[in-house]
Amino acid sequence: MTNILILGANGQLARNTTRMLLDRTDAHLTLYLRRASRLANPAPERVRIVDGDVLDNAALRLAMAKQ
């Protein structure tokens, strides 16, 4: 199983990439973004949504550690 962390997950490129990865792979995704409540989980069995800022090193490391 492949785990992929996507930063800025609510951006257009990230949303398109998420859809493509869900359609074409069996990867598990961690979507990392500010204000995670704005993003619906497209596949709860394969996607984890994490609320955080990429400038917050501790939160980012925690998201990566749980991959």
C-alpha positions, 0 to 999 in steps of 0.5 A: 500500500502506498501512502501519499501526503498532499499539501494545500489539498483544497487547491485546484491542482491538489483536488485534481490530483486527489481525484486522479489518484483515487481513480487510478491507484489504491493509494491511501491519501492524507490531505493537509490543508488549512480549514479542513472543514471546507473540504468534503472527504471523497473516500473516507476509507482511503482518505484522511484530512488533516487541518494544519499550516505548512509553516507549522513544523510540528503539525506537519511532522505529525501528519507525515509520521502518521502516514 
